């Protein structure tokens, strides 16, 4: 049931705790689109994922005021420059003010909120960014 982010945050924390219990040696990544980005960004403060991926985060539409620290892990934010739901300039301004230390912001031109007609490009952005953050098992053995 929709709970304006509070219940969803509790749900995400419960899932993450279960995953960590089942797969203690695996890395936890959080990703979310729009409202899901809102929830995952808020959860990142306590869950401390290895990586955070936020697509069209609703800065300016949701109250991120209770976020006491900005995400410090590698963080990819992808924003459509023609987003009709979330004002891109609000997102850029929030990120600039917050100064996240490991932020990679990708602005996709001629792209709306739902990334309509741009999903292949979006996949490429995520893939090409995320591959640099993947754990290299060979390096761990050396």
C-alpha positions in Angstrom: 0.0 0.0 0.0 1.3 3.4 -0.9 2.7 5.2 2.2 4.3 8.4 0.8 7.8 6.8 1.1 7.8 5.8 4.8 6.3 2.3 4.4 8.3 1.8 1.2 11.4 2.7 3.0 10.7 0.1 5.7 10.0 -2.4 3.0 13.3 -1.7 1.3 15.2 -2.0 4.5 13.5 -5.4 5.3 14.4 -6.7 1.8 18.0 -5.5 2.1 18.4 -7.1 5.5 17.1 -10.4 4.2 19.4 -10.2 1.1 22.4 -9.5 3.3 21.4 -12.4 5.5 21.1 -14.8 2.6 24.1 -13.5 0.6 26.4 -12.0 3.1 29.4 -11.9 0.7 27.6 -10.1 -2.1 27.6 -6.4 -2.7 24.3 -4.5 -2.2 23.4 -2.1 -4.9 20.3 0.1 -4.7 18.6 1.5 -7.8 15.3 3.3 -8.3 13.3 5.2 -10.8 11.4 8.4 -9.8 9.6 7.5 -6.6 11.8 4.4 -6.3 14.8 6.7 -6.5 13.4 8.8 -3.7 13.1 5.7 -1.5 16.5 4.2 -2.4 18.3 7.6 -1.9 16.7 7.9 1.6 17.6 4.2 2.4 21.2 4.7 1.3 21.9 6.6 4.5 21.4 3.6 6.7 21.8 0.7 4.3 25.1 2.0 3.0 25.0 0.2 -0.4 28.1 -0.3 -2.4 26.5 1.6 -5.3 23.4 3.8 -5.8 21.6 4.3 -9.2 18.9 7.0 -9.4 16.8 7.5 -12.5 14.8 10.8 -12.6 15.0 11.3 -8.9 12.1 13.6 -7.8 14.1 16.4 -6.1 11.7 19.3 -5.9 8.6 17.0 -6.0 9.4 15.0 -2.8 10.7 16.2 0.5 14.3 15.0 0.8 14.7 17.3 3.9 15.2 14.5 6.3 18.2 13.3 4.3 20.9 14.3 6.8 23.8 13.1 4.8 24.3 12.9 1.0 25.2 9.6 -0.5 28.9 9.0 -0.4 29.1 5.8 -2.3 29.4 5.7 -6.1 26.2 7.3 -7.3 24.8 7.5 -10.8 22.0 9.9 -11.5 20.4 9.9 -14.9 18.1 12.7 -15.8 16.1 13.4 -19.0 16.6 17.0 -20.0 12.9 17.1 -21.2 11.4 15.5 -18.1 7.9 16.7 -17.8 7.3 15.4 -14.3 10.5 16.2 -12.5 12.1 19.6 -13.2 15.6 18.8 -14.3 17.0 22.1 -13.0 15.7 21.3 -9.5 17.7 18.0 -9.7 20.8 19.7 -10.9 20.5 22.4 -8.3 20.0 19.9 -5.4 23.0 17.9 -6.6 25.2 20.9 -6.9 24.3 22.1 -3.5 24.7 18.7 -1.9 28.1 18.1 -3.5 28.0 14.2 -3.4 31.6 13.1 -3.5 31.2 10.2 -5.9 28.4 11.5 -8.1 28.2 10.8 -11.8 25.4 12.8 -13.4 24.2 12.0 -16.9 21.9 14.4 -18.6 20.1 12.8 -21.5 19.0 15.3 -24.1 15.5 15.1 -25.7 14.5 12.6 -23.0 11.3 12.6 -21.0 10.5 11.3 -17.6 9.7 7.7 -18.8 12.8 7.7 -21.0 10.3 6.9 -23.9 12.3 5.9 -27.0 15.5 6.1 -25.0 15.6 2.9 -23.1 18.5 1.5 -25.2 20.5 4.6 -24.5 19.6 4.4 -20.8 20.7 0.8 -20.7 24.0 1.9 -22.3 24.5 4.7 -19.8 23.9 2.3 -16.8 26.0 -0.5 -18.3 28.9 1.7 -19.2 29.0 3.4 -15.8 28.2 0.4 -13.6 30.9 -1.9 -15.2 33.5 0.3 -13.5 31.9 -0.3 -10.1 31.6 -4.1 -10.4 33.7 -6.2 -8.0 36.5 -7.9 -9.9 36.9 -11.4 -8.4 40.3 -11.8 -10.0 41.7 -8.7 -8.3 40.4 -9.9 -4.9 42.5 -13.1 -5.3 45.8 -11.2 -6.0 
